[in-house]
Amino acid sequence: KKRVHDKGPISEGALKKTLKKEEAEELAGKRAVAWLQGSLRVRDNAILQKAAEAGPGGLDVVVVWRHGERMPTPAASFMASAMRSLNDELGKLGNGLQVLYATENSDQSAAAAVAAHAVRVAASTVLVDCSEEAGEDAAAFVQGAISTHSHASSVVTKVHALHDDTLFTHAQALTLLSESTAGDKSKVLKWTGFLKAASSLPEPPQPHPAPARLPPPCTAVSKTLDIPADSPWWGVPTHDGWLKVTGVPISEIGGLQLAKMAGEGQKSNGRPGFSAKHLGQRAGAGDDADGRAAPRPAYVSPYLRWGVISARQANDLGVRRRDLLWRDFSRLCWRSTAPLRKGEPVTQSLPVDDVETFDPDYAIDATLATVKGAVSAWSWAPRLEAPEAGSEGAAQLQILHQKKHTSADAGAATKAAEWKEILGLTDGEVFEAWCAGRTGAPLVDAGMIQLWACGWMPRRVRLLCASCLVEGLGLDWRLGRDWFAYALTDHDYAINECMWQNAGLVGIDPFYRGLRWEVVPTDAEQDDDVATGKGARKGKSTLEERSGYVSSNSYTRKWLDLPPSDLPPWPPPLHAARARAAPAIEAVAHVAEQRRFFLKRAYQSGGRVSRVGIRIPTPTQPPFSSDIHPITSAVALRTTLTIPPDAVARRYGVGHMQMRVPPICMQDGGPKYERDAQAACGSRIIA
């Protein structure tokens, strides 16, 4: 009860004061840095909550800006708006957002900026949001960078890796994978199996409210963030286009409003596949002309991508559970499948689970991996094979061929039709026509114009556009992947890679194959609500009407008839494609239908993969909430690509994927911007 000092015992009151002082000094020494990447919110943010507990003496909430002095893409623009909103929300809690700057666009450079800041403020704890591509390596990079600071020894800094980007935890997701038939404890990635198992999981926890108060920042914060403004050339029009569709601000409140509207809409229109009871249904394959089977879009994907709202909040408000689980599955695939992270075709790298027992009625598929290893060389477009002579497919193909040609010159249909031959174009010009909405297929062209106008398109239309590029135009699926990464407001590294590998029929779940992307909507294909005028009560347009997504016919009319003044200027390399008239739909439809006969084998392989699943080594649970020690060799992601994304575009003679911002290069120890477009990326660049 008493402490003995040099001058003798002290009173109990003095002792309490001394203990409080020591406790205050101890708390003051507990400072934390929270590096947020894909969780830009204050409500229901487990990472922010843990950071507040770890840093009662001071908390710096940081985001690393990797893009230099210019806004490169709509996704970066949306992130910047989300950062500004987060700064306002943090200010209400007695804190603010700190923007750090990476010298180059890499995970190592971003981690180095976080480490330097943590050392500067003498943080005892760094919490890393590992929801981005590098995953737990981001925390390892921070720990390694801290160890390089000679003056960091005065404070022992612990680095924690945390995830809060999915509806269910990674550990729960791992339990949903079935055992492989190989009997070697390997697992199987199969979307339908994952969904079925997910229905047995307990309900996810309820979202938590924002904290009443946060610890004060270690360093001064500003009410405004020093990040680039949107480009008046493309950024402002694209941003405005998105706001016109949704009608809500880019903020937590705006995202929650959209999620609530999505939940209410799904209850009222009675469409299937929204609840846990219907997780196994594949609603909206896109094969119907008017899209009536497709669930209505929720428009929350950019908010989920950057964590402006959590998956738990979206689920609680009624957003379609199946869509949230697809995000979980995509992240699980990314974290457990090295070929997917490297951009390598999964089915050519890892075996289908029935590889030992599958007994085809034709030769072994040389495009699929075996238990002995990957195929000898990647193929980037589905194989084309003529139907076997005398088969029903061959007879149907010949009938189609004769309809196209006169009986005198019909001959035999031995070669797959080429879209590029309609207008006499190169592969590069074909790709530019697809990007610019000049394929001649109404739904595809409307979708690509909407993508350029507001950085978004409905999921069903994305599937049709992908099918058009790969199956119809016969192009490398990586071109579509990279264009979507460049143009989407809601670009998600895992979902985009999974979707485009599936479209290339080399992914983990190539279920959507042979879609009728060339279908022509008619005036009769109107949604009941639109036809009766129910959707515009009291003179107010609904969110679906603003996007045009009330029927295929109204959708195509809205975007194909959009005045040029309502579009951001197209990049100069696409001017020729925009000026060129689209081919006649009759010629396009013939190419699409004829090529499907030559894609039958590829469709069969895709169906087998979707049915059986891909075998992967038993994945491990990431070290959540644990100390991360420096590692000597972190997993390299995009740098391991055989052909980097920019080289893919150059290979096909296209160069408009770098139009928004020149690539960053290093000069004199800092980021500079290459003005020599030909030397930098082989194309003209808008400054």
VMD Tcl script that draws the C-alpha trace (Angstrom):
set ca {
  {0.00 0.00 0.00}
  {2.95 2.28 0.39}
  {6.00 2.86 -1.72}
  {9.33 3.57 -0.06}
  {11.35 6.38 -1.63}
  {14.75 7.71 -0.69}
  {13.01 10.21 1.54}
  {10.82 7.59 3.24}
  {7.26 6.30 2.74}
  {4.69 8.27 0.73}
  {0.99 8.64 1.33}
  {-1.65 6.58 -0.48}
  {-2.90 9.68 -2.31}
  {0.57 10.50 -3.57}
  {0.99 6.89 -4.67}
  {-2.20 7.03 -6.73}
  {-1.02 10.21 -8.42}
  {2.33 8.59 -9.20}
  {0.68 5.47 -10.62}
  {-1.69 7.55 -12.77}
  {1.26 9.52 -14.09}
  {3.18 6.36 -14.92}
  {0.10 4.85 -16.54}
  {-0.43 8.01 -18.61}
  {3.21 7.95 -19.67}
  {2.87 4.30 -20.64}
  {-0.28 4.98 -22.68}
  {1.35 8.00 -24.30}
  {4.11 5.69 -25.48}
  {1.61 3.41 -27.21}
  {1.30 4.90 -30.64}
  {-0.13 3.14 -33.66}
  {-0.25 3.55 -37.42}
  {-3.15 2.03 -39.38}
  {-2.42 1.59 -43.09}
  {-5.79 1.37 -44.82}
  {-5.99 0.09 -48.40}
  {-9.37 -1.48 -49.12}
  {-11.27 -0.43 -45.98}
  {-11.87 3.31 -46.38}
  {-14.61 3.72 -43.79}
  {-15.15 4.39 -40.08}
  {-18.27 2.26 -39.58}
  {-17.86 -1.49 -39.15}
  {-14.10 -1.28 -39.63}
  {-12.36 -3.97 -37.56}
  {-8.92 -2.70 -38.57}
  {-9.64 0.84 -37.37}
  {-11.10 -0.52 -34.13}
  {-8.00 -2.61 -33.39}
  {-5.77 0.34 -34.27}
  {-7.59 2.56 -31.77}
  {-7.04 -0.06 -29.07}
  {-3.35 -0.40 -29.96}
  {-2.63 3.35 -30.04}
  {-4.31 5.13 -27.14}
  {-1.40 7.56 -27.02}
  {-1.74 8.51 -30.67}
  {-3.12 7.03 -33.90}
  {-2.21 7.94 -37.45}
  {-4.61 6.60 -40.08}
  {-2.70 6.56 -43.38}
  {-3.37 5.79 -47.03}
  {-0.55 5.57 -49.56}
  {-1.00 7.39 -52.87}
  {0.91 5.50 -55.56}
  {-0.05 7.40 -58.71}
  {2.11 10.50 -58.66}
  {0.76 13.85 -59.76}
  {-2.03 12.69 -62.05}
  {-5.20 10.67 -61.78}
  {-4.62 7.53 -63.87}
  {-7.97 5.67 -63.93}
  {-11.62 5.90 -62.85}
  {-10.87 3.40 -60.05}
  {-8.16 5.71 -58.69}
  {-10.57 8.64 -59.04}
  {-13.21 6.81 -57.00}
  {-10.57 5.92 -54.40}
  {-9.54 9.57 -54.14}
  {-13.17 10.62 -53.56}
  {-13.49 7.89 -50.93}
  {-10.32 9.15 -49.24}
  {-11.72 12.68 -49.02}
  {-14.94 11.37 -47.54}
  {-13.00 9.25 -45.03}
  {-10.98 12.28 -43.99}
  {-14.22 14.14 -43.20}
  {-15.57 11.18 -41.19}
  {-12.31 10.80 -39.24}
  {-12.36 14.52 -38.47}
  {-15.69 14.06 -36.70}
  {-13.99 11.49 -34.45}
  {-11.07 13.73 -33.50}
  {-8.64 12.35 -36.06}
  {-7.94 12.64 -39.77}
  {-6.44 10.89 -42.76}
  {-2.71 11.13 -43.50}
  {-1.70 10.70 -47.15}
  {1.73 9.18 -47.74}
  {3.37 9.04 -51.15}
  {5.10 6.11 -52.82}
  {7.99 6.83 -55.15}
  {6.66 4.24 -57.59}
  {3.54 2.16 -58.08}
  {4.63 -0.95 -56.19}
  {3.79 -2.68 -52.93}
  {7.39 -2.39 -51.73}
  {7.47 1.35 -52.34}
  {4.12 1.85 -50.56}
  {5.29 -0.25 -47.61}
  {8.51 1.76 -47.40}
  {6.48 4.97 -47.09}
  {4.44 3.45 -44.24}
  {7.57 2.17 -42.48}
  {9.27 5.56 -42.68}
  {6.19 7.23 -41.20}
  {5.95 4.66 -38.39}
  {9.60 5.25 -37.45}
  {9.14 9.01 -37.63}
  {6.23 9.00 -35.13}
  {7.82 6.26 -32.96}
  {4.85 3.94 -33.41}
  {4.88 0.78 -31.33}
  {2.28 -0.91 -33.56}
  {1.55 -0.85 -37.28}
  {-1.67 -2.46 -38.50}
  {-1.68 -3.28 -42.19}
  {-4.88 -3.70 -44.19}
  {-3.90 -6.68 -46.37}
  {-6.89 -6.59 -48.70}
  {-4.89 -5.63 -51.80}
  {-2.96 -7.75 -54.31}
  {0.11 -8.34 -52.15}
  {-1.93 -9.72 -49.26}
  {0.13 -10.51 -46.17}
  {3.32 -9.64 -48.05}
  {2.39 -5.98 -47.56}
  {2.92 -6.40 -43.80}
  {6.17 -8.25 -44.39}
  {7.39 -5.43 -46.61}
  {6.61 -2.91 -43.85}
  {8.45 -4.96 -41.22}
  {11.44 -5.37 -43.51}
  {11.54 -1.67 -44.32}
  {11.38 -0.74 -40.63}
  {14.40 -2.92 -39.92}
  {16.46 -0.91 -42.40}
  {16.09 2.28 -40.36}
  {19.13 2.53 -38.08}
  {17.35 4.81 -35.59}
  {14.34 2.49 -35.25}
  {15.92 0.46 -32.43}
  {14.63 2.80 -29.68}
  {11.07 1.57 -30.28}
  {10.14 -2.05 -30.92}
  {7.49 -1.86 -33.61}
  {5.12 -4.78 -34.05}
  {3.48 -5.19 -37.46}
  {0.11 -6.93 -37.73}
  {-1.52 -8.22 -40.92}
  {-5.29 -7.87 -40.97}
  {-8.09 -8.64 -43.44}
  {-11.56 -7.13 -43.37}
  {-12.63 -7.21 -47.02}
  {-15.00 -10.20 -47.24}
  {-18.33 -11.34 -45.85}
  {-16.85 -14.43 -44.21}
  {-13.29 -14.71 -42.95}
  {-10.56 -16.40 -44.93}
  {-10.47 -19.18 -42.34}
  {-14.19 -19.80 -42.84}
  {-13.80 -19.73 -46.62}
  {-11.10 -22.40 -46.45}
  {-13.50 -24.75 -44.67}
  {-15.86 -24.56 -47.66}
  {-13.39 -26.25 -50.03}
  {-13.95 -29.95 -50.62}
  {-11.27 -32.63 -50.54}
  {-9.73 -33.65 -53.85}
  {-10.44 -37.09 -55.32}
  {-6.68 -37.62 -55.42}
  {-6.71 -38.48 -51.72}
  {-3.57 -36.44 -51.05}
  {-5.27 -33.80 -48.84}
  {-5.30 -31.31 -51.70}
  {-8.38 -29.11 -52.10}
  {-10.77 -28.29 -54.94}
  {-11.80 -24.82 -56.05}
  {-15.33 -25.10 -57.41}
  {-17.81 -22.24 -57.31}
  {-20.96 -24.36 -57.05}
  {-19.45 -26.44 -54.25}
  {-18.37 -23.29 -52.44}
  {-21.91 -21.88 -52.67}
  {-23.53 -25.06 -51.44}
  {-21.19 -25.26 -48.46}
  {-21.67 -21.54 -47.71}
  {-25.38 -22.09 -47.03}
  {-24.42 -24.05 -43.91}
  {-22.33 -21.26 -42.40}
  {-23.75 -19.25 -39.52}
  {-24.93 -15.75 -40.29}
  {-22.10 -13.21 -40.44}
  {-21.81 -10.87 -37.46}
  {-23.87 -7.71 -37.37}
  {-22.07 -4.52 -38.48}
  {-20.56 -2.36 -35.75}
  {-21.21 1.38 -35.53}
  {-18.44 3.91 -35.83}
  {-16.41 4.53 -32.66}
  {-17.55 7.45 -30.55}
  {-14.02 8.86 -30.53}
  {-10.57 8.00 -31.82}
  {-7.20 8.67 -30.20}
  {-5.62 11.95 -31.37}
  {-3.31 11.83 -34.37}
  {0.44 11.67 -33.80}
  {1.01 14.31 -36.46}
  {-1.09 17.25 -37.55}
  {-3.85 16.53 -40.06}
  {-5.44 18.74 -42.67}
  {-9.06 19.19 -43.65}
  {-8.01 18.85 -47.29}
  {-5.93 16.09 -48.82}
  {-3.01 16.71 -51.12}
  {-3.99 14.33 -53.90}
  {-4.48 15.07 -57.60}
  {-7.76 16.49 -58.83}
  {-9.72 14.72 -61.53}
  {-8.67 15.54 -65.05}
  {-11.12 17.93 -66.75}
  {-10.50 15.94 -69.94}
  {-11.81 12.56 -68.75}
  {-11.98 12.44 -64.93}
  {-14.71 15.00 -64.31}
  {-17.03 13.69 -67.08}
  {-16.58 10.08 -65.92}
  {-17.15 11.05 -62.30}
  {-20.25 13.04 -63.25}
  {-21.49 10.13 -65.36}
  {-21.33 7.81 -62.38}
  {-23.14 10.32 -60.14}
  {-25.89 10.74 -62.75}
  {-26.57 7.01 -62.67}
  {-26.50 6.50 -58.89}
  {-27.66 9.89 -57.62}
  {-25.73 9.51 -54.34}
  {-22.35 10.89 -53.20}
  {-19.17 8.81 -53.03}
  {-19.22 8.37 -49.28}
  {-20.18 5.88 -46.60}
  {-23.67 7.36 -46.40}
  {-24.03 7.17 -50.19}
  {-22.90 3.55 -50.31}
  {-25.30 2.57 -47.53}
  {-28.14 4.31 -49.37}
  {-27.44 2.26 -52.51}
  {-27.23 -0.96 -50.51}
  {-30.55 -0.19 -48.85}
  {-32.21 0.55 -52.20}
  {-30.81 -2.70 -53.59}
  {-32.21 -4.69 -50.69}
  {-35.62 -3.06 -50.95}
  {-35.73 -3.55 -54.72}
  {-34.87 -7.22 -54.50}
  {-37.66 -7.78 -51.98}
  {-40.21 -6.04 -54.19}
  {-39.45 -7.60 -57.58}
  {-39.28 -11.15 -56.26}
  {-36.35 -12.22 -58.40}
  {-34.65 -15.49 -57.43}
  {-31.19 -15.99 -56.04}
  {-31.04 -13.18 -53.50}
  {-31.14 -15.01 -50.19}
  {-29.11 -17.76 -48.59}
  {-31.83 -20.22 -49.58}
  {-31.15 -19.68 -53.28}
  {-27.35 -19.59 -53.32}
  {-27.12 -22.44 -55.80}
  {-29.07 -20.75 -58.60}
  {-27.27 -19.16 -61.52}
  {-29.67 -16.31 -62.20}
  {-28.97 -14.11 -65.20}
  {-26.73 -16.06 -67.53}
  {-27.31 -13.35 -70.11}
  {-28.62 -15.72 -72.78}
  {-32.11 -14.25 -72.79}
  {-32.58 -11.29 -75.09}
  {-34.36 -9.03 -72.65}
  {-32.39 -9.96 -69.55}
  {-35.45 -10.68 -67.44}
  {-33.68 -13.54 -65.63}
  {-30.82 -11.29 -64.58}
  {-30.96 -9.78 -61.10}
  {-31.01 -6.01 -60.99}
  {-27.65 -4.38 -60.33}
  {-27.03 -3.03 -56.84}
  {-24.48 -0.37 -57.93}
  {-22.49 -0.93 -54.73}
  {-19.49 -2.64 -56.34}
  {-17.14 0.42 -56.22}
  {-18.10 1.01 -52.59}
  {-17.29 -2.61 -51.74}
  {-14.10 -2.50 -53.80}
  {-12.60 0.31 -51.73}
  {-14.29 -0.71 -48.51}
  {-16.40 2.43 -48.30}
  {-19.02 0.02 -47.00}
  {-18.31 -3.45 -45.65}
  {-19.64 -6.72 -47.02}
  {-21.37 -7.20 -43.66}
  {-23.20 -3.89 -44.05}
  {-24.25 -4.77 -47.60}
  {-25.47 -8.18 -46.48}
  {-27.38 -6.67 -43.55}
  {-29.15 -4.22 -45.87}
  {-30.22 -6.96 -48.30}
  {-27.65 -6.88 -51.13}
  {-27.79 -10.20 -52.98}
  {-25.88 -12.74 -50.87}
  {-24.67 -14.63 -53.92}
  {-22.89 -11.54 -55.27}
  {-21.14 -10.99 -51.94}
  {-20.04 -14.62 -51.87}
  {-18.61 -14.28 -55.38}
  {-16.34 -11.58 -53.99}
  {-15.33 -13.94 -51.18}
  {-14.69 -16.76 -53.65}
  {-12.65 -14.54 -55.98}
  {-10.43 -13.37 -53.10}
  {-10.04 -16.97 -51.92}
  {-9.02 -18.05 -55.43}
  {-6.51 -15.20 -55.67}
  {-4.91 -15.94 -52.31}
  {-4.72 -19.70 -52.85}
  {-3.86 -19.94 -56.56}
  {-0.43 -18.76 -57.67}
  {-1.15 -18.95 -61.45}
  {-4.11 -16.61 -60.99}
  {-1.89 -14.05 -59.23}
  {0.67 -14.35 -62.02}
  {-1.88 -13.93 -64.80}
  {-1.24 -17.46 -66.09}
  {-4.13 -19.59 -67.43}
  {-5.31 -21.65 -64.47}
  {-6.51 -24.70 -66.40}
  {-3.20 -24.83 -68.25}
  {-1.28 -24.64 -64.96}
  {-3.28 -26.76 -62.49}
  {-5.14 -30.05 -63.08}
  {-8.88 -30.54 -63.20}
  {-9.83 -32.69 -60.21}
  {-10.96 -35.68 -62.29}
  {-7.70 -35.78 -64.25}
  {-6.89 -39.40 -63.30}
  {-10.33 -40.84 -64.05}
  {-11.61 -38.73 -66.95}
  {-12.09 -40.89 -70.04}
  {-13.03 -38.69 -73.00}
  {-14.43 -40.00 -76.23}
  {-11.80 -38.04 -78.10}
  {-8.08 -37.38 -77.72}
  {-6.72 -36.09 -74.42}
  {-7.11 -32.31 -74.21}
  {-3.63 -30.91 -74.73}
  {-4.75 -27.47 -73.53}
  {-5.31 -28.70 -69.95}
  {-2.67 -29.32 -67.30}
  {-2.05 -32.85 -66.03}
  {-0.80 -34.26 -62.74}
  {2.69 -34.07 -64.23}
  {2.52 -30.31 -64.61}
  {1.48 -27.38 -66.76}
  {1.13 -27.38 -70.53}
  {4.26 -26.66 -72.52}
  {3.07 -23.29 -73.85}
  {0.26 -20.94 -72.87}
  {-2.58 -20.28 -75.29}
  {-4.41 -16.98 -74.87}
  {-7.56 -17.63 -76.90}
  {-9.86 -20.69 -77.01}
  {-8.91 -23.32 -79.56}
  {-10.95 -23.61 -82.75}
  {-11.73 -27.08 -84.16}
  {-13.95 -27.93 -87.09}
  {-16.80 -30.31 -86.25}
  {-16.06 -33.93 -86.97}
  {-17.05 -34.93 -90.50}
  {-20.45 -36.61 -90.61}
  {-21.49 -35.27 -87.20}
  {-24.69 -33.36 -86.51}
  {-22.61 -30.26 -85.84}
  {-20.94 -30.52 -89.23}
  {-24.33 -30.79 -90.94}
  {-25.71 -27.77 -89.09}
  {-22.57 -25.78 -89.88}
  {-22.95 -26.57 -93.57}
  {-26.57 -25.42 -93.56}
  {-25.52 -22.14 -91.96}
  {-22.71 -21.81 -94.49}
  {-25.07 -22.30 -97.42}
  {-27.44 -19.64 -96.10}
  {-24.58 -17.18 -96.27}
  {-23.39 -18.14 -99.72}
  {-25.11 -18.97 -102.99}
  {-25.33 -22.64 -103.92}
  {-22.76 -22.11 -106.67}
  {-19.94 -20.96 -104.40}
  {-20.97 -22.45 -101.08}
  {-18.30 -25.14 -100.88}
  {-17.54 -26.63 -97.48}
  {-17.27 -24.70 -94.22}
  {-13.79 -25.72 -93.09}
  {-12.61 -22.50 -91.49}
  {-14.00 -20.44 -88.63}
  {-15.35 -17.07 -89.70}
  {-13.37 -13.99 -88.66}
  {-15.02 -10.76 -87.53}
  {-12.01 -8.77 -88.75}
  {-12.61 -9.95 -92.32}
  {-15.95 -8.14 -92.44}
  {-14.15 -4.77 -92.54}
  {-10.64 -5.95 -93.41}
  {-9.05 -4.97 -90.09}
  {-6.01 -6.06 -88.13}
  {-6.26 -7.66 -84.68}
  {-5.27 -4.34 -83.11}
  {-8.01 -2.50 -85.01}
  {-10.52 -5.17 -83.99}
  {-9.64 -4.61 -80.33}
  {-9.98 -0.85 -80.75}
  {-13.43 -1.35 -82.31}
  {-14.46 -3.39 -79.28}
  {-13.17 -0.74 -76.86}
  {-14.95 2.03 -78.75}
  {-18.32 0.26 -79.04}
  {-18.13 -0.44 -82.77}
  {-18.61 -4.22 -82.97}
  {-22.09 -4.05 -84.50}
  {-23.63 -6.00 -81.58}
  {-26.10 -3.60 -79.88}
  {-25.79 -4.82 -76.29}
  {-22.00 -5.04 -76.48}
  {-21.61 -1.61 -78.05}
  {-24.00 -0.05 -75.54}
  {-22.05 -1.62 -72.68}
  {-18.68 -0.41 -73.94}
  {-20.02 3.13 -74.38}
  {-21.47 3.07 -70.87}
  {-18.11 1.84 -69.58}
  {-16.37 4.84 -71.11}
  {-19.10 7.25 -70.00}
  {-19.21 6.35 -66.30}
  {-16.68 3.57 -65.66}
  {-19.30 0.91 -65.01}
  {-21.66 -1.57 -66.66}
  {-24.05 -4.26 -65.34}
  {-22.65 -7.71 -64.64}
  {-24.76 -9.32 -67.37}
  {-23.43 -6.89 -69.96}
  {-19.85 -7.49 -68.79}
  {-20.31 -11.20 -69.50}
  {-21.65 -10.46 -72.99}
  {-18.81 -8.04 -73.78}
  {-16.24 -10.58 -72.61}
  {-17.82 -13.35 -74.66}
  {-17.80 -11.06 -77.69}
  {-14.09 -10.26 -77.38}
  {-12.87 -13.81 -76.78}
  {-15.30 -16.08 -78.62}
  {-16.63 -13.71 -81.26}
  {-13.60 -11.59 -82.13}
  {-11.08 -14.32 -81.31}
  {-8.76 -12.05 -79.30}
  {-6.47 -12.59 -76.33}
  {-8.54 -12.47 -73.12}
  {-5.77 -10.48 -71.40}
  {-6.57 -7.51 -73.62}
  {-10.08 -7.37 -72.19}
  {-8.77 -7.84 -68.67}
  {-6.39 -4.93 -69.01}
  {-8.95 -2.63 -70.65}
  {-11.43 -3.31 -67.87}
  {-8.69 -2.67 -65.31}
  {-8.03 0.63 -67.07}
  {-11.64 1.76 -67.54}
  {-13.69 0.39 -64.61}
  {-14.60 2.49 -61.60}
  {-14.99 -0.69 -59.56}
  {-11.94 -2.55 -60.87}
  {-11.13 -5.36 -58.45}
  {-7.88 -7.23 -59.08}
  {-9.27 -10.65 -58.03}
  {-12.73 -10.43 -59.60}
  {-11.38 -9.01 -62.86}
  {-8.73 -11.72 -63.23}
  {-11.22 -14.48 -62.40}
  {-13.83 -13.11 -64.80}
  {-11.50 -12.75 -67.75}
  {-9.83 -16.11 -67.28}
  {-13.31 -17.64 -67.18}
  {-14.21 -15.73 -70.36}
  {-11.07 -17.15 -71.96}
  {-12.31 -20.63 -70.91}
  {-9.12 -21.14 -68.89}
  {-10.35 -19.99 -65.47}
  {-11.63 -21.69 -62.35}
  {-15.33 -21.44 -63.31}
  {-15.87 -21.01 -67.09}
  {-19.61 -21.57 -66.76}
  {-20.77 -18.67 -68.97}
  {-19.70 -19.84 -72.42}
  {-21.48 -19.65 -75.75}
  {-23.50 -16.59 -74.71}
  {-25.48 -14.92 -77.49}
  {-23.65 -11.61 -77.29}
  {-24.92 -10.61 -80.75}
  {-28.61 -10.73 -79.77}
  {-30.75 -7.81 -81.00}
  {-33.32 -6.40 -78.54}
  {-36.76 -5.49 -79.88}
  {-39.42 -3.00 -78.83}
  {-41.44 -5.84 -77.33}
  {-38.70 -6.57 -74.81}
  {-39.82 -4.04 -72.25}
  {-39.90 -4.63 -68.54}
  {-43.44 -4.69 -67.14}
  {-42.81 -1.76 -64.81}
  {-41.54 0.35 -67.68}
  {-44.35 -0.58 -70.02}
  {-46.98 0.39 -67.44}
  {-45.16 3.49 -66.22}
  {-44.85 2.17 -62.65}
  {-41.14 2.91 -62.50}
  {-41.50 6.69 -62.67}
  {-44.02 7.50 -59.99}
  {-44.51 11.14 -59.09}
  {-42.17 12.22 -61.89}
  {-39.09 10.68 -60.28}
  {-36.84 8.37 -62.27}
  {-35.62 5.21 -60.61}
  {-31.97 4.27 -60.35}
  {-32.53 1.52 -62.93}
  {-34.11 3.98 -65.37}
  {-31.17 6.38 -64.97}
  {-28.79 3.56 -65.91}
  {-31.03 2.31 -68.71}
  {-31.08 -1.14 -67.14}
  {-34.83 -1.75 -67.22}
  {-34.77 -3.86 -70.37}
  {-32.23 -4.65 -73.06}
  {-34.07 -2.45 -75.53}
  {-34.16 0.64 -73.31}
  {-30.56 -0.04 -72.26}
  {-29.22 -0.10 -75.81}
  {-31.25 2.94 -76.85}
  {-30.01 4.95 -73.87}
  {-26.31 4.36 -74.47}
  {-26.15 4.00 -78.25}
  {-28.09 7.25 -78.66}
  {-26.01 9.13 -76.09}
  {-24.90 12.50 -77.52}
  {-21.12 12.74 -78.03}
  {-21.08 15.78 -75.74}
  {-22.12 13.52 -72.84}
  {-19.05 11.31 -73.28}
  {-15.48 11.96 -72.15}
  {-13.28 12.51 -75.20}
  {-12.04 9.24 -76.67}
  {-8.27 8.68 -76.78}
  {-6.73 9.60 -80.15}
  {-5.86 5.95 -80.99}
  {-9.59 5.18 -80.81}
  {-10.69 8.05 -83.05}
  {-10.43 5.93 -86.19}
  {-12.48 3.16 -84.60}
  {-15.17 5.63 -83.49}
  {-15.29 7.20 -86.94}
  {-15.58 3.83 -88.66}
  {-19.13 2.55 -89.12}
  {-19.96 -0.66 -87.29}
  {-20.56 -3.70 -89.48}
  {-24.08 -4.82 -90.27}
  {-25.66 -6.94 -87.56}
  {-26.46 -9.68 -90.09}
  {-22.77 -10.17 -90.84}
  {-21.86 -10.01 -87.15}
  {-24.54 -12.54 -86.20}
  {-23.31 -14.96 -88.88}
  {-19.75 -14.80 -87.54}
  {-20.94 -15.33 -83.96}
  {-23.14 -18.30 -84.81}
  {-20.63 -19.93 -87.14}
  {-17.73 -19.68 -84.68}
  {-19.70 -21.49 -81.97}
  {-19.49 -24.69 -84.01}
  {-15.69 -24.40 -83.98}
  {-15.65 -23.69 -80.24}
  {-17.56 -26.80 -79.23}
  {-14.48 -28.61 -77.88}
  {-13.45 -25.55 -75.88}
  {-17.00 -25.33 -74.49}
  {-16.83 -28.98 -73.43}
  {-13.54 -28.41 -71.62}
  {-14.94 -25.33 -69.89}
  {-18.03 -27.23 -68.79}
  {-15.88 -30.01 -67.37}
  {-13.82 -27.53 -65.35}
  {-16.93 -25.78 -64.06}
  {-18.52 -29.10 -63.06}
  {-15.48 -30.72 -61.43}
  {-13.27 -27.89 -60.20}
  {-9.55 -27.19 -60.08}
  {-7.21 -29.08 -57.77}
  {-4.91 -26.94 -55.66}
  {-2.40 -27.70 -52.91}
  {-3.90 -27.39 -49.44}
  {-3.97 -23.63 -48.79}
  {-2.96 -22.26 -45.42}
  {-4.57 -19.61 -43.29}
  {-2.78 -16.25 -43.49}
  {-1.22 -15.06 -40.22}
  {-4.09 -12.77 -39.18}
  {-3.40 -10.53 -36.19}
  {0.07 -11.99 -35.69}
  {3.55 -10.55 -35.82}
  {5.09 -10.58 -39.25}
  {8.81 -11.14 -39.47}
  {11.03 -9.96 -42.32}
  {11.24 -12.42 -45.17}
  {14.03 -12.81 -47.67}
  {11.94 -13.43 -50.76}
  {8.35 -12.25 -50.95}
  {5.94 -13.59 -53.54}
  {6.25 -11.56 -56.71}
  {2.91 -10.88 -58.34}
  {2.56 -9.09 -61.66}
  {6.32 -8.90 -62.07}
  {6.34 -12.65 -62.75}
  {4.17 -12.36 -65.85}
  {5.76 -13.90 -68.92}
  {4.29 -11.00 -70.89}
  {3.57 -7.92 -68.77}
  {0.22 -6.17 -69.36}
  {1.70 -3.29 -71.38}
  {3.48 -5.77 -73.63}
  {0.19 -7.56 -74.28}
  {-1.20 -4.37 -75.79}
  {1.97 -3.75 -77.82}
  {1.90 -7.30 -79.11}
  {-1.43 -6.60 -80.82}
  {-0.50 -3.16 -82.05}
  {-2.73 -1.21 -79.68}
  {-1.60 1.63 -77.47}
  {-4.56 3.37 -75.89}
  {-4.38 1.80 -72.42}
  {-1.89 4.41 -71.23}
  {-3.78 7.40 -72.58}
  {-4.92 8.86 -69.28}
  {-1.52 9.22 -67.66}
  {2.04 8.69 -68.86}
  {3.81 5.80 -67.13}
  {5.89 6.64 -64.07}
  {9.63 6.20 -64.34}
  {12.38 6.92 -61.83}
  {14.75 9.83 -62.38}
  {17.02 11.49 -59.82}
  {15.54 9.45 -57.00}
  {11.94 10.53 -57.51}
  {8.94 9.87 -59.75}
  {9.02 11.60 -63.11}
  {6.65 11.33 -66.03}
  {7.86 10.08 -69.35}
  {6.85 12.49 -72.09}
  {8.29 10.44 -74.94}
  {5.24 8.34 -75.70}
  {6.90 6.20 -78.36}
  {9.75 5.28 -76.05}
  {7.50 4.74 -73.03}
  {4.64 2.64 -74.33}
  {4.60 2.80 -78.10}
  {1.59 5.09 -78.41}
  {0.49 8.68 -78.30}
  {-0.28 10.02 -74.85}
  {-2.56 12.82 -73.78}
  {-0.66 15.14 -71.44}
}
mol new
graphics top color blue
foreach p $ca { graphics top sphere $p radius 0.5 }
foreach p [lrange $ca 0 end-1] q [lrange $ca 1 end] { graphics top cylinder $p $q radius 0.2 }
display resetview
